Amino acid sequence: MLKKLMVVSAVLFLAGNACAQELSVDEIVAKANNSSYYQGKDGSAKASMVVTDSQGRTRQRQLTILKLNVQAGGDQKYYVYFHKPNDVKGMSYIVWKHVGKDDDRWLYLPAMDLVRRIAASDKRSSFAGTTFLYEDISGRSIDLDTHELTASDDAYYTLKNTPKDPASVEFSYYTMKIDKHNFVPMSAEYFDKSGKLYRTIEALEVQNIQGYPTVTRMKAADLNANSNTVTEFSQVRYDIGLQDEIFTERFLRTPPQQWLKE
Amino acid sequence: MKRVCILSFIMLFWAALSARAADLPEWNGFIEQDYGARLSRDTLTKHEDYNLLEQRLQLKTRYAVTGDNVFSDWNSVIRFKGDAVVDEYFQTTAYSEVRELNLAFRPSDLVDVKLGRQVLTWGTGDYLFINDLFPKDYVSFYTGRDDEYLKKPSDALRMSLYPEPANIDFVLIPYFTANTMPEGDRLSFFDSFQGGITGRASERSAIRPAMQAENAQYALRIYRNFDSAEGAVYFYRGFDPSPRSYLDEAAQQLFYERLDAYGTSLRGPFGSGIASIEMGYYHSVQDDAGDNRLIENSMLKWLLGYEQDLGNDLKLGLQYLCEQKLDYSAYSAALLPYDYVWDEYRHLLTQRITKLYKNQTVMLGLFNFWSPSDKDGYLRLSCAYDISDQWKLTVGANLPWGEDEITDFGMMQKNKNVFMRLRYGF
């Protein structure tokens, strides 16, 4: 009897393991997307970005990011407040991220008390002059690519992602290595139209914050320009109770101090 | 006024320095060298070969009120921003200008208040303003100072209310601040009393509304979002911020006529860009019938705008502005034989092209005004390079032109310049 039980549980264990192995590509992609961009109901973090150009000169960006999930895996709202450098200090930025249509973006220039609506259909332009692109910060809609599982070992899934509309992007495809245990994408490599690797993103440090595996240090490199940006996230907090009204013109003009303290 | 500015500047500086080191608010700002060379000699103005030469220091700080008091409970923030300028064009000693000195607080969840000197902006236009009748500085605009200086601060009370159906901004400006317009010393312009483009020879003056309670200005904006689109209605009661009406022809006096403005705007995603529409009805209170040849006619203004991101950090913006004098037949019937005659309609088109290079550290910008009805225009070119996080170099050109001397851009045709600004931020 005992033996039988052991056999049954061994079979169940193996079957369970096998099930974990046999996640569909779409499930892996959805879980990776979720762990990258949708953890918690909301969250805040300070980002410190250092851009290094081909001659070793550096520039710094320091900002606070507030995020609210509107729909799980779908629309989100972002609030970005710039602390550094000096010429953008005090500017604030709101993005209503939409899946399936252009985002809505507003920028507030305090020197002129001006709220500008930003036409921004190109999500693959540089984020604040860094090596990161808008899409790296707010996420690329998973429906825009077809995904294949090209490798799977003990530690990582490797995915190849090919754009459905190749004319809309500068890459022909990108690969992603996803940590099997927590579904955090650990690296991405972008290949240009001639098949040459020209851009990489790496997670340099992952921490468990409030039970959410969180990339706290990451690097984007532009191999053509020989430049890179390292971003460190600090003071990362989830489920802080952000209200929807934070992401409106009112708080664009009067930044919500309680969330921006250094 | 100037003395008050300098005094408050010094007092704030002293207050900041005398605070305990731990409480010391952070100071930021920049120092900048500006130079603008004329493209052609203009002997009418003070200096015939340049129209901008100055060194500028800007300091700004903010202080969040702490402690056990009502202002702390109201999340009060005091902001200060002031410029000290050595204006070598006029070879005077330094002057200072307080651009912001205000107290902002939130007495309830539904109310924001900002009291004191502040810059105020609203509306959908890009360098064009219909319902934003807050003061502007067009001398800065034409000589090549930073865009920031196009907007002049107002001493005002701004109250913002956020009830459920729509947000309300109410602004009370107790005394009048005029637009800074060319006066001949630095920029030549069309002076109707001189009958042509005039510089320092101009003897005209503009009489401001008296500082009294009945001359206070009110501005109101009620706005809300409709999904991704933003709608607003506006009201303004005050004065035309530019002196467009004649008070006393013999004494060469202009004045700022009473103006009530009513308007509305809508802005939102359209096609693959952002479209906007704004309109305003200007009621010239002192010329209700429109038959006074000395006072501005009532007007209707329409503005259409469209902006699109073409990818690769290239953006395009287009605008069309139409201005109509509403009592044109009464106005034209009232004109005397020697009067300058304005058209009923003015049409103005603008184009903006912005392209960023080198990881957004180099910006090439073009902004063009062109009026087919006035047969004039104004091309603004700029190239800005962020040398580092601290240093920024901007070069550019201001190229107004026109077939006639009396139109808005045509009168500026002798003021073409190329400029450069070198800024160190800290």
Interface residues (C-beta under 8 A of the other chain):
Chain A: V51 D53 R57 R59 Q60 K84 P85 N86 D87 K89 W96 K101 D102 D104 A111 M112 D113 L114 V115 R117 I118 A119 A120 S121 D122 R124 S125 S126 A128 G129 T130 T131 A225 S227 E245 T248 E249 R250 T254 Q257 Q258
Chain B: N28 G29 F30 A64 N75 V77 A104 R106 D112 Q118 V119 L120 T121 W122 D147 E148 L150 K151 S160 Y162 N167 Y223 N225 S228 E230 R267 P269 S272 G273 I274 S276 E307 Q308 D309 L310 G311 N312 D313 K315 N359 Q360 T361 D386 S388 D389 Q390 K392 G425 F426
